[in-house]
Amino acid sequence: MYDDFSADYDRFVDWPARLAAELPFIERLVPQAGSPRDVLDAACGTGMHAIALARRGYRVAGADISPEMIARARANAAAAGVDVRFEVAGFGELSALFGTDFDAVLCLGNSLPHVLTPSVLRAALADFAACLRPGGVLLIQNLNYDRILARRERWMEPQARREGEQEYLFLRFYDFDPDGLLTFHVIRLCRSGGPWEQRVMSTCLWPLRRAELVAALEGAGFARIILWGDMQGTPFQLEESPNLVIGAWKEL
């Protein structure tokens, strides 16, 4: 799905607004404290968080399992004039490729639910922990699936974008599958004065609930775990918060 989505991803996301909203929270969790911090952006997509942090003086690397997303990330970094190492790699492959000296690992944008089984989740979290120095922080941003499943929230907010004569519309929705997974669909509509052209892209997600994710983090050796409801640091509310944002610190 994400190879197909890579060409549209940076018009789908309003990056100026998103980064303005999220970077202050990230920098509160990973302060510079007088020296550059090393940050790994796992599932980095087109690299915009990593690039923004590099502009602020962090030493940053990024990984994504999609070769097309990584190609976009490298092009975005070149256009921004920043030095970020981007590599094609999935969860479970990061510490072997990037090493074990990061102050922070980011897993943002509802990326972790693409892990579909408990054994692969355990391997992913162990890999995140291996990437971190003692006392380093893992920051996870998921949707709040406790709320989504309780309310059977199938449709997400539409996203629209205009570039000159071109209009884009992105619609997103779930199928609630019998096995407990979700099938996540993105419909991309585009037109330039004529009829709409459409494309449908789909992938599977595991709707990770708060309790199972916290238990998995504890099992991976994270000693301190804090929950928030968004990337501004609002306290997490199981039935109301739009996101489940987790800060998890590796044992010293």
Stockholm file with secondary structure:
# STOCKHOLM 1.0

chainA/1-252         MYDDFSADYDRFVDWPARLAAELPFIERLVPQAGSPRDVLDAACGTGMHAIALARRGYRVAGADISPEMIARARANAAAAGVDVRFEVAGFGELSALFGTDFDAVLCLGNSLPHVLTPSVLRAALADFAACLRPGGVLLIQNLNYDRILARRERWMEPQARREGEQEYLFLRFYDFDPDGLLTFHVIRLCRSGGPWEQRVMSTCLWPLRRAELVAALEGAGFARIILWGDMQGTPFQLEESPNLVIGAWKEL
#=GR chainA/1-252 SS CHHHHHHHHHHHSCHHHHHHHHHHHHHHHSCCTTSCCEEEEETCTTSHHHHHHHHTTCEEEEEESCHHHHHHHHHHHHHHTCCCEEEECCTTSHHHHHCSCEEEEEECTTCGGGCCSHHHHHHHHHHHHHHEEEEEEEEEEEECHHHHHHHTCCBCCCEEEEETTEEEEEEEEEEECTTSCEEEEEEEEEESSSCCEEEEEEEEECCCCHHHHHHHHHHTTEEEEEEESSTTCCBCCTTTCSEEEEEEEECC
#=GC SS_cons         CHHHHHHHHHHHSCHHHHHHHHHHHHHHHSCCTTSCCEEEEETCTTSHHHHHHHHTTCEEEEEESCHHHHHHHHHHHHHHTCCCEEEECCTTSHHHHHCSCEEEEEECTTCGGGCCSHHHHHHHHHHHHHHEEEEEEEEEEEECHHHHHHHTCCBCCCEEEEETTEEEEEEEEEEECTTSCEEEEEEEEEESSSCCEEEEEEEEECCCCHHHHHHHHHHTTEEEEEEESSTTCCBCCTTTCSEEEEEEEECC
//
